Each structure stands twice: as structure tokens, then as C-alpha cells.
Amino acid sequence: MASAMSGQSPASAAALAAAAVLVLTVALILAGGVEAKSKQKTCDKGWECKGSIYCCNETISDFFQVYQFENLFSKRNSPIAHAVGFWDYHSFIVASSEYQPLGFGTTGGKEMGMKEVAAFLGHVGSKTSCGYGVATGGPLAWGLCYNHEMSPSQSYCSQDYLYPCTPGVDYFGRGALPVYCGGK
């Protein structure tokens, strides 16, 4: 009845009301989407933030390039190295991508990520170095020479450990991180 007094037909008033409801509905949906996006942001790197304040920082491959890997570990494929062809940049990036959503090299900003990756690679390089015997250029030039412990001189097994070794299984360092005892 109010629409008849204003000079509009009931049909046009209904159409106007429907349009207003539609516009308000779309506005509410868009506003809700913006709010949801601000709370749950999705990274363009293929993994979700899960609400972390450090979410969506650069990935390791954004600041650690193949030429840097090659400069750090340039002798890893020398004939004297024991792991020729085993270590490469692509494999490091693929392996590290499993831990980047958990924060490896991606928390605290670019500088902190670079420090964390540098510390990790420094540790790995020192534990896999061929050492002084073959190290022209110094032992630090020979990181990633090994991919497993050569002729372990000690047994890492003891029944006194909290987690004793499985009978008949040899325990020795594999990959870039050494084994120290049955408790780790």
C-alpha cells in the first residue's frame, strides 16, 4: 500500500526490494570473504598458513639459489668424493619443502630464514666433509663428500640405552646427520 502512494506499481516495488536484498546479500558475502581471508590466508607456495604470524614468507628457493649451492659444495662430485652424484640442489629444495610449512627457513623473515639455512648447511657440510687428508682448499671446501658413515669404528648399540637397538641391525650415520647413540 505504501508503494501505491509513492507512485510506484506494486510489481516495480517488489522488484526494487528484491534487488536491494540481492545487493545486500552479495555485500555480506563479500565482506565475509574478506574477513575469512584475513583470518585464514593461503600461501601461493602450495601450503596453508595455519594461522602462523610468519606464514607465507619466502621459501628457501627464493633466497638460496643453485649457484650458491654449487659454490658451497663445488667438490662434492669430485672423483675422490665418496658420494658422487648423490647430493644436488634440487634434492635439497625438495627435501626442505617438506619442512618449510613447519617453519624451516621460513620463519622470522628473510634474514632469519637465511641464517637458519646457513647454519643447517654449515652443520651438514662439516659432518660430511672428506676432512684434511684430501681437502685441497681446506676441509670446508669438501662438504657433502659422504652420504653415510664409512667404516664406523664404534658400535652405537647398547642395551643400557632407553631405546635399545634391534638385534642384528647395524646402526651408523646415514645422510647428512650422524648417529651418536641409541637414545636419539
Beta strands, then each sheet from edge to edge (+ up, - down):
end
